Amino acid sequence: MIVGLAGLFVALAVGLPAGIISSVRRNKPADYSLMVGATLAYAIPNFVLSLLLILFFGLWLGWFPLGGWGTPQHVVLPAIALGLPWAGLVARLTRAAMLDVLREDYMKLATVKGLRPAAVTLRHGFRNALLPLTTVIAILTAELITGSLIIEVIFGIPGIGQEMVNSVLASDYTMVLGLVIFYATIIFIANFVADVSYALLDPRIRSG
């Protein structure tokens, strides 16, 4: 779960700003560069990215350990390998949602009233663009927390994914059932949080 949450932080910290900047700089070099980067990030398999990170940052530069678990440094490379491909997806979805919002009349009205461009983009645009992104982020949360099996194997992390595989190979059906229920609970909680966040982001849902 630590690796999954760290990967989620990477995905959102990279993807959301990239999508916002790309939408504001639409059809400009920054937009093209960010979208090409987002497409490449989403297209590269996480096991390939993991090996590249280990080779460059672990073996050549020696900044981070090559594998194992126990210190904050052990979290960095797995989190990047897990979250960076999804950051590309978040960037593309954020850009699409922001472009829809930027065309709305209330965005033009806020600009005419003299609000700063940053305030218009973040306070009015991004908040409304978050509504369609909320469901995707909730699904992404569950995916990152439960889907780090390959990352765990490559970096030698003693996580639940490895336990699931070992239980299947050992025909330990009780453990497999318990892990499936655990994964299903995480997915349920993520979708419940998404439903609650709708009301926090959109007052119309609360009043309805």
Backbone as a printed PyTorch tensor [residue, N CA C, xyz], in Angstrom:
tensor([[[  0.8270,  -1.2060,   0.0000],
         [  0.0000,   0.0000,   0.0000],
         [  0.8630,   1.2590,   0.0000]],

        [[  2.0110,   1.1850,   0.6530],
         [  2.9120,   2.3420,   0.6470],
         [  3.3770,   2.6470,  -0.7700]],

        [[  3.7560,   1.5980,  -1.4920],
         [  4.2040,   1.8000,  -2.8740],
         [  3.0510,   2.3170,  -3.7270]],

        [[  1.8500,   1.7710,  -3.5400],
         [  0.6980,   2.2110,  -4.3190],
         [  0.3440,   3.6640,  -4.0670]],

        [[  0.3360,   4.0770,  -2.8020],
         [  0.0200,   5.4670,  -2.4820],
         [  1.1090,   6.4120,  -2.9740]],

        [[  2.3690,   5.9760,  -2.8660],
         [  3.4590,   6.8030,  -3.4070],
         [  3.3510,   6.9060,  -4.9240]],

        [[  2.9850,   5.8030,  -5.5850],
         [  2.7800,   5.8460,  -7.0280],
         [  1.6250,   6.7530,  -7.4130]],

        [[  0.5530,   6.7430,  -6.6000],
         [ -0.5760,   7.6460,  -6.8510],
         [ -0.1410,   9.0990,  -6.7270]],

        [[  0.6950,   9.3930,  -5.7390],
         [  1.1990,  10.7590,  -5.5800],
         [  1.9970,  11.1820,  -6.8130]],

        [[  2.8320,  10.2880,  -7.3190],
         [  3.6170,  10.6010,  -8.5250],
         [  2.6910,  10.8370,  -9.7140]],

        [[  1.6950,   9.9710,  -9.8720],
         [  0.7770,  10.0990, -11.0090],
         [  0.0380,  11.4290, -10.9880]],

        [[ -0.4370,  11.8330,  -9.8130],
         [ -1.2050,  13.0780,  -9.7130],
         [ -0.2850,  14.2990,  -9.7300]],

        [[  0.8510,  14.2210,  -9.0450],
         [  1.7600,  15.3680,  -8.9780],
         [  2.3600,  15.6990, -10.3350]],

        [[  2.5120,  14.6950, -11.1910],
         [  3.0470,  14.9300, -12.5290],
         [  1.9260,  15.1430, -13.5400]],

        [[  0.8880,  14.3140, -13.4790],
         [ -0.1550,  14.3410, -14.5040],
         [ -1.0560,  15.5580, -14.4580]],

        [[ -1.4820,  15.9700, -13.2590],
         [ -2.4040,  17.1030, -13.1640],
         [ -1.7690,  18.4130, -13.6440]],

        [[ -0.5870,  18.7950, -13.1450],
         [  0.0180,  20.0320, -13.6720],
         [  0.3030,  19.9580, -15.1660]],

        [[  0.7480,  18.7940, -15.6430],
         [  1.0330,  18.6720, -17.0740],
         [ -0.2270,  18.8730, -17.9060]],

        [[ -1.3490,  18.2980, -17.4600],
         [ -2.6010,  18.4720, -18.1820],
         [ -3.1050,  19.9050, -18.1620]],

        [[ -2.9520,  20.5750, -17.0250],
         [ -3.3960,  21.9680, -16.9140],
         [ -2.5650,  22.8690, -17.8230]],

        [[ -1.2380,  22.7270, -17.7520],
         [ -0.3690,  23.5490, -18.5910],
         [ -0.6280,  23.2820, -20.0640]],

        [[ -0.8320,  22.0300, -20.4170],
         [ -1.0720,  21.6780, -21.8110],
         [ -2.3680,  22.2950, -22.3320]],

        [[ -3.4120,  22.3300, -21.4840],
         [ -4.6860,  22.9120, -21.9220],
         [ -4.5900,  24.4320, -22.0600]],

        [[ -3.8680,  25.0610, -21.1460],
         [ -3.7170,  26.5170, -21.2160],
         [ -2.8560,  26.9150, -22.4190]],

        [[ -1.8560,  26.1060, -22.7240],
         [ -0.9660,  26.3620, -23.8660],
         [ -1.3670,  25.5280, -25.0720]],

        [[ -2.6320,  25.4090, -25.3160],
         [ -3.1390,  24.5330, -26.3750],
         [ -2.5550,  24.9050, -27.7360]],

        [[ -2.1380,  23.8540, -28.4700],
         [ -1.5880,  23.9830, -29.8260],
         [ -0.3180,  24.8310, -29.8680]],

        [[  0.4010,  24.8350, -28.7670],
         [  1.6840,  25.5150, -28.6990],
         [  2.7710,  24.4840, -28.4040]],

        [[  4.0440,  24.8600, -28.5330],
         [  5.1090,  23.8690, -28.3110],
         [  5.0350,  23.1680, -26.9580]],

        [[  4.6560,  23.9020, -25.9130],
         [  4.5450,  23.2630, -24.5980],
         [  3.4770,  22.1840, -24.6060]],

        [[  2.3570,  22.4500, -25.2820],
         [  1.2760,  21.4680, -25.3770],
         [  1.7500,  20.2160, -26.1020]],

        [[  2.3730,  20.3950, -27.2400],
         [  2.8500,  19.2470, -28.0110],
         [  3.8920,  18.4500, -27.2350]],

        [[  4.8160,  19.1490, -26.5950],
         [  5.8770,  18.4620, -25.8570],
         [  5.3080,  17.6470, -24.7020]],

        [[  4.4030,  18.2490, -23.9450],
         [  3.8310,  17.5490, -22.8010],
         [  2.9850,  16.3570, -23.2320]],

        [[  2.2270,  16.4930, -24.3110],
         [  1.3880,  15.3840, -24.7540],
         [  2.2120,  14.2540, -25.3610]],

        [[  3.3030,  14.6000, -26.0400],
         [  4.2010,  13.5520, -26.5320],
         [  4.8240,  12.8080, -25.3480]],

        [[  5.2530,  13.5710, -24.3480],
         [  5.7980,  12.9380, -23.1500],
         [  4.7810,  12.0850, -22.4270]],

        [[  3.5340,  12.5670, -22.3450],
         [  2.4870,  11.7920, -21.6870],
         [  2.1930,  10.5040, -22.4380]],

        [[  2.1760,  10.5820, -23.7660],
         [  1.9290,   9.3820, -24.5690],
         [  3.0530,   8.3680, -24.4040]],

        [[  4.2930,   8.8370, -24.4120],
         [  5.4230,   7.9340, -24.2240],
         [  5.4070,   7.3070, -22.8370]],

        [[  5.0900,   8.1150, -21.8220],
         [  5.0570,   7.5940, -20.4590],
         [  3.9930,   6.5090, -20.2980]],

        [[  2.8390,   6.7330, -20.9230],
         [  1.7580,   5.7510, -20.8060],
         [  2.0370,   4.5110, -21.6380]],

        [[  2.8240,   4.6600, -22.7080],
         [  3.0860,   3.5340, -23.6090],
         [  4.1900,   2.6170, -23.0890]],

        [[  5.1130,   3.1440, -22.2880],
         [  6.2230,   2.3220, -21.8050],
         [  5.7220,   1.4020, -20.6970]],

        [[  5.8980,   0.0910, -20.8190],
         [  5.4900,  -0.8240, -19.7330],
         [  6.2600,  -0.5250, -18.4520]],

        [[  5.5970,  -0.7140, -17.3220],
         [  6.2500,  -0.3430, -16.0690],
         [  7.4470,  -1.2310, -15.7410]],

        [[  7.4790,  -2.4710, -16.2650],
         [  8.6520,  -3.3030, -15.9830],
         [  9.8650,  -2.8120, -16.7790]],

        [[  9.6430,  -2.2680, -17.9860],
         [ 10.7480,  -1.6760, -18.7480],
         [ 11.2340,  -0.4130, -18.0520]],

        [[ 10.2900,   0.4240, -17.6120],
         [ 10.6600,   1.6480, -16.9020],
         [ 11.4030,   1.3220, -15.6120]],

        [[ 10.9880,   0.2520, -14.9230],
         [ 11.6610,  -0.1450, -13.6830],
         [ 13.1210,  -0.4840, -13.9380]],

        [[ 13.3640,  -1.2610, -14.9790],
         [ 14.7380,  -1.6450, -15.2900],
         [ 15.5770,  -0.4330, -15.6920]],

        [[ 14.9890,   0.5000, -16.4390],
         [ 15.7190,   1.7110, -16.8220],
         [ 16.0620,   2.5580, -15.6010]],

        [[ 15.1200,   2.6740, -14.6740],
         [ 15.3760,   3.4460, -13.4540],
         [ 16.4660,   2.7980, -12.6140]],

        [[ 16.4030,   1.4720, -12.4980],
         [ 17.4400,   0.7630, -11.7410],
         [ 18.8060,   0.9630, -12.3900]],

        [[ 18.8480,   0.8660, -13.7170],
         [ 20.1190,   1.0040, -14.4280],
         [ 20.7030,   2.4050, -14.2820]],

        [[ 19.8530,   3.4260, -14.4540],
         [ 20.3650,   4.8010, -14.4900],
         [ 20.5920,   5.3520, -13.0810]],

        [[ 19.5190,   5.3350, -12.2560],
         [ 19.6120,   5.9770, -10.9380],
         [ 20.2240,   5.0700,  -9.8740]],

        [[ 20.0990,   3.7630, -10.0590],
         [ 20.6350,   2.8630,  -9.0500],
         [ 22.0380,   2.3840,  -9.3480]],

        [[ 22.2740,   1.9560, -10.6020],
         [ 23.5670,   1.3570, -10.9380],
         [ 24.5830,   2.4060, -11.3600]],

        [[ 24.1980,   3.2980, -12.2960],
         [ 25.1570,   4.2720, -12.8010],
         [ 25.3940,   5.4190, -11.8210]],

        [[ 24.3140,   6.0330, -11.3400],
         [ 24.4640,   7.1870, -10.4480],
         [ 24.5890,   6.7820,  -8.9810]],

        [[ 23.9980,   5.6600,  -8.6120],
         [ 24.0770,   5.2080,  -7.2260],
         [ 23.2760,   6.0360,  -6.2500]],

        [[ 22.2450,   6.7200,  -6.7190],
         [ 21.4570,   7.5700,  -5.8390],
         [ 20.4910,   6.7670,  -4.9700]],

        [[ 19.9790,   5.6670,  -5.4950],
         [ 18.9720,   4.8890,  -4.7810],
         [ 19.3660,   3.4200,  -4.7820]],

        [[ 18.9040,   2.6580,  -3.7870],
         [ 19.2090,   1.2240,  -3.7620],
         [ 18.5420,   0.5020,  -4.9230]],

        [[ 19.1530,  -0.5960,  -5.3320],
         [ 18.6580,  -1.3460,  -6.4790],
         [ 17.4020,  -2.1400,  -6.1580]],

        [[ 17.1740,  -2.4360,  -4.9100],
         [ 15.9920,  -3.2030,  -4.5190],
         [ 15.9420,  -3.3600,  -3.0160]],

        [[ 14.9700,  -4.1200,  -2.5670],
         [ 14.8150,  -4.3210,  -1.1370],
         [ 13.7780,  -3.3870,  -0.5430]],

        [[ 13.7450,  -3.3570,   0.7790],
         [ 12.7190,  -2.5810,   1.4690],
         [ 13.2040,  -2.2140,   2.8480]],

        [[ 12.6990,  -1.0960,   3.3830],
         [ 13.0370,  -0.7490,   4.7550],
         [ 13.3580,   0.7040,   4.9960]],

        [[ 13.7140,   1.4690,   3.9650],
         [ 14.0380,   2.8860,   4.1230],
         [ 13.2460,   3.7060,   3.1130]],

        [[ 13.1040,   5.0120,   3.3460],
         [ 12.3880,   5.8440,   2.3690],
         [ 13.0240,   5.8170,   0.9760]],

        [[ 14.3480,   5.6220,   0.9130],
         [ 14.9990,   5.5730,  -0.3970],
         [ 14.5220,   4.3860,  -1.2240]],

        [[ 14.0980,   3.3140,  -0.5600],
         [ 13.6060,   2.1390,  -1.2750],
         [ 12.2570,   2.3930,  -1.9530]],

        [[ 11.5600,   3.4470,  -1.5530],
         [ 10.2250,   3.7100,  -2.0960],
         [ 10.2900,   4.5150,  -3.3900]],

        [[ 11.3510,   5.2950,  -3.5780],
         [ 11.3830,   6.2920,  -4.6440],
         [ 11.2710,   5.6520,  -6.0260]],

        [[ 12.1790,   4.7540,  -6.3560],
         [ 12.1760,   4.1740,  -7.6980],
         [ 10.9260,   3.3420,  -7.9740]],

        [[ 10.4670,   2.4800,  -7.0580],
         [  9.2090,   1.7740,  -7.3260],
         [  8.0260,   2.7100,  -7.5170]],

        [[  7.9680,   3.8020,  -6.7530],
         [  6.8530,   4.7430,  -6.8910],
         [  6.8780,   5.4230,  -8.2550]],

        [[  8.0570,   5.8080,  -8.7140],
         [  8.1630,   6.4350, -10.0340],
         [  7.7960,   5.4350, -11.1210]],

        [[  8.3160,   4.2120, -11.0150],
         [  8.0150,   3.1940, -12.0190],
         [  6.5350,   2.8530, -12.0570]],

        [[  5.8700,   2.8870, -10.9150],
         [  4.4490,   2.5660, -10.8630],
         [  3.5720,   3.7400, -11.2660]],

        [[  3.9530,   4.9500, -10.8670],
         [  3.0810,   6.0980, -11.0730],
         [  3.2840,   6.8560, -12.3660]],

        [[  4.5010,   6.8330, -12.9250],
         [  4.7780,   7.6480, -14.1070],
         [  3.9530,   7.2460, -15.3290]],

        [[  3.7890,   5.9420, -15.6390],
         [  2.9110,   5.6140, -16.7710],
         [  1.4840,   6.1180, -16.5910]],

        [[  0.9570,   6.0380, -15.3730],
         [ -0.3980,   6.5310, -15.1430],
         [ -0.4450,   8.0460, -15.1480]],

        [[  0.6870,   8.7010, -14.8810],
         [  0.7260,  10.1600, -14.9750],
         [  0.4490,  10.6100, -16.3990]],

        [[  0.8980,   9.8380, -17.3770],
         [  0.5870,  10.1670, -18.7700],
         [ -0.8970,  10.1240, -19.0450]],

        [[ -1.5790,   9.1090, -18.5060],
         [ -3.0340,   9.0270, -18.6830],
         [ -3.7380,  10.1750, -17.9830]],

        [[ -3.3180,  10.4770, -16.7520],
         [ -3.9300,  11.5860, -16.0110],
         [ -3.7250,  12.9000, -16.7490]],

        [[ -2.5500,  13.1090, -17.3270],
         [ -2.2760,  14.3480, -18.0630],
         [ -3.2120,  14.4870, -19.2560]],

        [[ -3.4110,  13.4260, -20.0020],
         [ -4.2750,  13.4950, -21.1830],
         [ -5.7280,  13.7150, -20.7850]],

        [[ -6.1920,  13.0410, -19.7460],
         [ -7.5700,  13.2300, -19.2930],
         [ -7.7820,  14.6240, -18.7160]],

        [[ -6.7900,  15.1170, -17.9750],
         [ -6.8960,  16.4690, -17.4190],
         [ -6.9550,  17.5010, -18.5360]],

        [[ -6.1390,  17.3420, -19.5470],
         [ -6.1550,  18.2680, -20.6800],
         [ -7.5260,  18.2760, -21.3500]],

        [[ -8.0890,  17.0960, -21.6020],
         [ -9.3990,  17.0260, -22.2550],
         [-10.4830,  17.6660, -21.3960]],

        [[-10.4630,  17.3920, -20.0990],
         [-11.4720,  17.9740, -19.2110],
         [-11.3190,  19.4860, -19.1100]],

        [[-10.0810,  19.9610, -19.0420],
         [ -9.8410,  21.3990, -18.9510],
         [-10.2570,  22.1160, -20.2300]],

        [[-10.0200,  21.5230, -21.3790],
         [-10.4160,  22.1560, -22.6350],
         [-11.9290,  22.3190, -22.7100]],

        [[-12.6780,  21.3390, -22.2010],
         [-14.1370,  21.4730, -22.1810],
         [-14.5710,  22.6100, -21.2690]],

        [[-13.9080,  22.7340, -20.1310],
         [-14.2820,  23.7730, -19.1680],
         [-13.8850,  25.1570, -19.6720]],

        [[-12.7360,  25.2760, -20.2920],
         [-12.2550,  26.5900, -20.7320],
         [-13.1490,  27.2220, -21.7930]],

        [[-13.9660,  26.4140, -22.4570],
         [-14.8690,  26.9460, -23.4700],
         [-16.1790,  27.4700, -22.8790]],

        [[-16.4090,  27.2340, -21.5930],
         [-17.6760,  27.6240, -20.9790],
         [-17.7670,  29.1470, -20.8270]],

        [[-19.0200,  29.6290, -20.8100],
         [-19.2600,  31.0740, -20.7250],
         [-18.7960,  31.6500, -19.3930]],

        [[-18.9440,  30.8790, -18.2880],
         [-18.5640,  31.4460, -16.9920],
         [-17.0470,  31.6500, -16.9010]],

        [[-16.2770,  30.8920, -17.6740],
         [-14.8390,  31.1270, -17.6920],
         [-14.5320,  32.4500, -18.3870]],

        [[-15.2240,  32.7400, -19.4710],
         [-15.0340,  34.0110, -20.1630],
         [-15.4930,  35.1700, -19.2810]],

        [[-16.5970,  34.9590, -18.5390],
         [-17.0950,  36.0070, -17.6500],
         [-16.0890,  36.3030, -16.5480]],

        [[-15.4880,  35.2510, -15.9830],
         [-14.4940,  35.4690, -14.9300],
         [-13.2970,  36.2450, -15.4590]],

        [[-12.9140,  36.0050, -16.6880],
         [-11.7980,  36.7430, -17.2860],
         [-12.1690,  38.1990, -17.5230]],

        [[-13.3900,  38.4420, -18.0050],
         [-13.8520,  39.8090, -18.2600],
         [-13.9390,  40.5990, -16.9640]],

        [[-14.2880,  39.9290, -15.8550],
         [-14.4150,  40.6190, -14.5620],
         [-13.0650,  41.0350, -13.9960]],

        [[-11.9870,  40.6180, -14.6090],
         [-10.6760,  41.0930, -14.2010],
         [ -9.8930,  40.1500, -13.3200]],

        [[-10.3550,  38.9160, -13.1470],
         [ -9.6010,  37.9650, -12.3400],
         [ -8.3020,  37.5860, -13.0420]],

        [[ -7.2990,  37.2940, -12.2450],
         [ -6.0150,  36.8930, -12.8080],
         [ -6.1630,  35.5640, -13.5470]],

        [[ -5.3930,  35.3550, -14.6210],
         [ -5.5030,  34.1140, -15.3820],
         [ -5.2880,  32.8630, -14.5340]],

        [[ -4.3460,  32.9380, -13.5810],
         [ -4.1050,  31.7710, -12.7280],
         [ -5.3180,  31.4670, -11.8680]],

        [[ -5.9660,  32.5170, -11.3450],
         [ -7.1590,  32.3100, -10.5300],
         [ -8.3080,  31.7490, -11.3540]],

        [[ -8.4590,  32.2430, -12.5710],
         [ -9.5140,  31.7280, -13.4440],
         [ -9.2800,  30.2560, -13.7590]],

        [[ -8.0400,  29.9220, -14.0480],
         [ -7.7270,  28.5450, -14.4430],
         [ -7.8890,  27.5710, -13.2850]],

        [[ -7.3650,  27.9380, -12.1180],
         [ -7.3470,  27.0020, -10.9980],
         [ -8.6490,  27.0130, -10.2040]],

        [[ -9.1350,  28.2090,  -9.8510],
         [-10.3200,  28.2800,  -8.9930],
         [-11.5900,  27.9080,  -9.7270]],

        [[-11.7200,  28.3250, -10.9670],
         [-12.9550,  28.0840, -11.7170],
         [-12.8110,  26.9070, -12.6810]],

        [[-11.6980,  26.8740, -13.4050],
         [-11.5520,  25.8330, -14.4110],
         [-11.2080,  24.4750, -13.8400]],

        [[-10.1420,  24.4190, -13.0570],
         [ -9.6650,  23.1250, -12.5800],
         [-10.6660,  22.4610, -11.6410]],

        [[-11.3240,  23.2560, -10.8130],
         [-12.2750,  22.6500,  -9.8780],
         [-13.4190,  21.9650, -10.6250]],

        [[-13.9110,  22.5820, -11.6820],
         [-14.9840,  21.9600, -12.4560],
         [-14.4590,  20.8220, -13.3210]],

        [[-13.2180,  20.9080, -13.7450],
         [-12.6390,  19.8170, -14.5220],
         [-12.4010,  18.5850, -13.6720]],

        [[-12.3140,  18.7520, -12.3550],
         [-12.0880,  17.6110, -11.4780],
         [-13.2770,  16.6540, -11.4370]],

        [[-14.4710,  17.1430, -11.7420],
         [-15.6550,  16.2890, -11.6440],
         [-15.5460,  15.0450, -12.5300]],

        [[-15.2730,  15.1610, -13.8130],
         [-15.1320,  13.9350, -14.6140],
         [-13.8710,  13.1390, -14.2950]],

        [[-12.8760,  13.7980, -13.6730],
         [-11.6430,  13.0980, -13.3440],
         [-11.7430,  12.2930, -12.0600]],

        [[-12.7520,  12.6020, -11.2380],
         [-12.8300,  11.9850,  -9.9240],
         [-12.9780,  10.4790, -10.0130]],

        [[-13.8630,  10.0130, -10.8800],
         [-14.0620,   8.5730, -11.0230],
         [-12.7890,   7.8950, -11.5080]],

        [[-12.1120,   8.5190, -12.4690],
         [-10.8750,   7.9420, -12.9910],
         [ -9.8220,   7.8680, -11.8970]],

        [[ -9.7080,   8.9240, -11.0880],
         [ -8.7200,   8.9330, -10.0070],
         [ -9.0390,   7.8670,  -8.9760]],

        [[-10.3270,   7.6550,  -8.6900],
         [-10.7110,   6.6110,  -7.7320],
         [-10.3250,   5.2330,  -8.2470]],

        [[-10.6130,   4.9700,  -9.5150],
         [-10.2220,   3.6870, -10.1040],
         [ -8.7030,   3.5540, -10.1370]],

        [[ -8.0270,   4.6590, -10.4410],
         [ -6.5680,   4.6550, -10.4850],
         [ -5.9870,   4.3520,  -9.1110]],

        [[ -6.6110,   4.8790,  -8.0510],
         [ -6.1380,   4.6110,  -6.6960],
         [ -6.1590,   3.1220,  -6.4040]],

        [[ -7.2840,   2.4910,  -6.7020],
         [ -7.3850,   1.0500,  -6.4680],
         [ -6.4080,   0.2790,  -7.3430]],

        [[ -6.2310,   0.7190,  -8.5810],
         [ -5.3290,   0.0330,  -9.5060],
         [ -3.8840,   0.1080,  -9.0220]],

        [[ -3.4710,   1.2680,  -8.5330],
         [ -2.0920,   1.4250,  -8.1000],
         [ -1.8200,   0.6590,  -6.8120]],

        [[ -2.7960,   0.6550,  -5.9010],
         [ -2.5780,  -0.0300,  -4.6270],
         [ -2.5600,  -1.5450,  -4.8190]],

        [[ -3.3930,  -2.0340,  -5.7110],
         [ -3.5220,  -3.4840,  -5.8690],
         [ -2.7470,  -4.0410,  -7.0500]],

        [[ -2.2350,  -3.1940,  -7.9340],
         [ -1.6460,  -3.6850,  -9.1700],
         [ -0.1470,  -3.5610,  -9.2730]],

        [[  0.5550,  -3.6320,  -8.1710],
         [  2.0070,  -3.4250,  -8.1830],
         [  2.7800,  -4.7360,  -8.1440]],

        [[  2.1940,  -5.8130,  -8.6640],
         [  2.8330,  -7.1290,  -8.5840],
         [  4.1920,  -7.1320,  -9.2730]],

        [[  4.2520,  -6.6680, -10.5330],
         [  5.5120,  -6.6860, -11.2810],
         [  6.5550,  -5.8070, -10.6060]],

        [[  6.1190,  -4.6560, -10.1100],
         [  7.0490,  -3.7580,  -9.4180],
         [  7.6220,  -4.4380,  -8.1910]],

        [[  6.7780,  -5.1410,  -7.4480],
         [  7.2430,  -5.8300,  -6.2420],
         [  8.2760,  -6.8920,  -6.5780]],

        [[  8.0510,  -7.6140,  -7.6660],
         [  8.9800,  -8.6720,  -8.0510],
         [ 10.3270,  -8.0850,  -8.4850]],

        [[ 10.3000,  -7.0350,  -9.3160],
         [ 11.5430,  -6.4640,  -9.8430],
         [ 12.3790,  -5.8460,  -8.7230]],

        [[ 11.7350,  -5.1160,  -7.8120],
         [ 12.4680,  -4.4280,  -6.7560],
         [ 12.5980,  -5.2610,  -5.4800]],

        [[ 12.0980,  -6.4860,  -5.4950],
         [ 12.2380,  -7.3490,  -4.3250],
         [ 11.4820,  -6.8440,  -3.1080]],

        [[ 10.2930,  -6.3140,  -3.3240],
         [  9.4820,  -5.7630,  -2.2290],
         [  8.5710,  -6.8660,  -1.6870]],

        [[  8.5880,  -7.1170,  -0.3880],
         [  7.7260,  -8.1610,   0.1890],
         [  6.2880,  -7.6690,   0.3400]],

        [[  5.5910,  -7.5250,  -0.7750],
         [  4.2440,  -6.9590,  -0.7540],
         [  3.1590,  -8.0100,  -0.8840]],

        [[  1.9130,  -7.5220,  -0.9340],
         [  0.7560,  -8.4110,  -1.0050],
         [  0.6770,  -9.0960,  -2.3630]],

        [[  1.1430,  -8.4250,  -3.4060],
         [  1.1160,  -9.0350,  -4.7270],
         [  1.9090, -10.3320,  -4.7800]],

        [[  3.1130, -10.3060,  -4.2160],
         [  3.9050, -11.5300,  -4.1590],
         [  3.2300, -12.5880,  -3.3170]],

        [[  2.5940, -12.1680,  -2.2390],
         [  1.8710, -13.1220,  -1.3940],
         [  0.7330, -13.7750,  -2.1560]],

        [[  0.0630, -13.0010,  -3.0080],
         [ -1.0130, -13.5550,  -3.8210],
         [ -0.4820, -14.6290,  -4.7710]],

        [[  0.6010, -14.3340,  -5.4520],
         [  1.1720, -15.3010,  -6.3920],
         [  1.6300, -16.5620,  -5.6590]],

        [[  2.3230, -16.3920,  -4.5440],
         [  2.7880, -17.5510,  -3.7780],
         [  1.6170, -18.3880,  -3.2710]],

        [[  0.5280, -17.7240,  -2.8910],
         [ -0.6380, -18.4570,  -2.4070],
         [ -1.2940, -19.2500,  -3.5250]],

        [[ -1.3500, -18.6640,  -4.7250],
         [ -1.9320, -19.3830,  -5.8620],
         [ -1.0750, -20.5940,  -6.2180]],

        [[  0.2390, -20.3970,  -6.2610],
         [  1.1250, -21.5090,  -6.6000],
         [  1.1000, -22.6070,  -5.5520]],

        [[  0.8860, -22.2280,  -4.2960],
         [  0.8340, -23.2190,  -3.2110],
         [ -0.5760, -23.7570,  -2.9770]],

        [[ -1.5480, -23.3390,  -3.7970],
         [ -2.9490, -23.7760,  -3.6510],
         [ -3.5080, -23.4530,  -2.2670]],

        [[ -3.0880, -22.3090,  -1.7310],
         [ -3.5960, -21.8510,  -0.4290],
         [ -4.8520, -21.0140,  -0.6900]],

        [[ -5.9700, -21.7100,  -0.8590],
         [ -7.1860, -21.0270,  -1.2890],
         [ -7.7330, -20.0830,  -0.2210]],

        [[ -7.4930, -20.3900,   1.0310],
         [ -7.9620, -19.4920,   2.1010],
         [ -7.2780, -18.1340,   2.0080]],

        [[ -5.9560, -18.1590,   1.7960],
         [ -5.2210, -16.9020,   1.6600],
         [ -5.6410, -16.1640,   0.3920]],

        [[ -5.8200, -16.9040,  -0.7070],
         [ -6.2480, -16.2650,  -1.9490],
         [ -7.5980, -15.5840,  -1.7630]],

        [[ -8.5250, -16.2640,  -1.1180],
         [ -9.8460, -15.6780,  -0.8760],
         [ -9.7400, -14.4290,  -0.0110]],

        [[ -8.9240, -14.4890,   1.0190],
         [ -8.7560, -13.3200,   1.8810],
         [ -8.1680, -12.1350,   1.1310]],

        [[ -7.1860, -12.3720,   0.2660],
         [ -6.5800, -11.2870,  -0.4980],
         [ -7.5460, -10.7150,  -1.5210]],

        [[ -8.3590, -11.5670,  -2.1500],
         [ -9.3550, -11.0730,  -3.0970],
         [-10.3700, -10.1830,  -2.3840]],

        [[-10.7990, -10.6080,  -1.2040],
         [-11.7320,  -9.7760,  -0.4350],
         [-11.0680,  -8.4510,  -0.0490]],

        [[ -9.7890,  -8.5050,   0.2940],
         [ -9.0720,  -7.2820,   0.6470],
         [ -9.0060,  -6.3270,  -0.5400]],

        [[ -8.6690,  -6.8510,  -1.7340],
         [ -8.6260,  -6.0190,  -2.9270],
         [-10.0010,  -5.4340,  -3.2340]],

        [[-11.0380,  -6.2580,  -3.1230],
         [-12.3900,  -5.7810,  -3.4040],
         [-12.7940,  -4.6790,  -2.4320]],

        [[-12.3660,  -4.7860,  -1.1880],
         [-12.6800,  -3.7470,  -0.2000],
         [-12.0210,  -2.4270,  -0.5580]],

        [[-10.7690,  -2.4920,  -1.0160],
         [-10.0760,  -1.2640,  -1.4230],
         [-10.8020,  -0.6020,  -2.5860]],

        [[-11.2300,  -1.4000,  -3.5650],
         [-11.9440,  -0.8490,  -4.7170],
         [-13.2620,  -0.2290,  -4.2800]],

        [[-13.9670,  -0.8880,  -3.3600],
         [-15.2280,  -0.3420,  -2.8520],
         [-14.9980,   0.9860,  -2.1390]],

        [[-13.9720,   1.0560,  -1.3000],
         [-13.6820,   2.2960,  -0.5730],
         [-13.3210,   3.4140,  -1.5420]],

        [[-12.5360,   3.0950,  -2.5660],
         [-12.1320,   4.1140,  -3.5440],
         [-13.3430,   4.6760,  -4.2680]],

        [[-14.2760,   3.8180,  -4.6650],
         [-15.4780,   4.3060,  -5.3490],
         [-16.3930,   5.0730,  -4.4000]],

        [[-16.4410,   4.6700,  -3.1380],
         [-17.2410,   5.4050,  -2.1620],
         [-16.6850,   6.8060,  -1.9420]],

        [[-15.3500,   6.9030,  -1.8400],
         [-14.7270,   8.2220,  -1.6910],
         [-15.0040,   9.0860,  -2.9140]],

        [[-15.0090,   8.4770,  -4.0900],
         [-15.3130,   9.2330,  -5.3060],
         [-16.7330,   9.7770,  -5.2670]],

        [[-17.6950,   8.9780,  -4.8290],
         [-19.0770,   9.4480,  -4.7440],
         [-19.2200,  10.5870,  -3.7430]],

        [[-18.5320,  10.4810,  -2.6050],
         [-18.5910,  11.5470,  -1.6030],
         [-17.9430,  12.8170,  -2.1230]],

        [[-16.8570,  12.6720,  -2.8610],
         [-16.1510,  13.8470,  -3.3620],
         [-16.9790,  14.6140,  -4.3890]],

        [[-17.8950,  13.9250,  -5.0920],
         [-18.7700,  14.6410,  -6.0170],
         [-19.5220,  15.7500,  -5.2870]],

        [[-20.0710,  15.4040,  -4.1250],
         [-20.8420,  16.3890,  -3.3620],
         [-19.9590,  17.5260,  -2.8570]],

        [[-18.7120,  17.2320,  -2.5500],
         [-17.8050,  18.2810,  -2.0720],
         [-17.3890,  19.2150,  -3.2030]],

        [[-17.2570,  18.6700,  -4.4070],
         [-16.8140,  19.4760,  -5.5420],
         [-17.9380,  20.2240,  -6.2290]],

        [[-19.1480,  19.6600,  -6.2030],
         [-20.2810,  20.2680,  -6.9160],
         [-21.4170,  20.5270,  -5.9510]],

        [[-21.6700,  21.7720,  -5.5600],
         [-22.7740,  22.0610,  -4.6160],
         [-24.1300,  21.6490,  -5.1530]],

        [[-24.3120,  21.5610,  -6.4630],
         [-25.6050,  21.1710,  -7.0260],
         [-26.0030,  19.7680,  -6.6090]],

        [[-25.0020,  18.9020,  -6.4180],
         [-25.3050,  17.5260,  -5.9980],
         [-25.7880,  17.5280,  -4.5630]],

        [[-25.1840,  18.3690,  -3.6960],
         [-25.6290,  18.4460,  -2.3060],
         [-27.0570,  18.9550,  -2.2170]],

        [[-27.3680,  19.9770,  -2.9870],
         [-28.7230,  20.5430,  -2.9360],
         [-29.7480,  19.6120,  -3.5390]],

        [[-29.3100,  18.7620,  -4.4800],
         [-30.2530,  17.8260,  -5.0950],
         [-30.5660,  16.6750,  -4.1980]]])
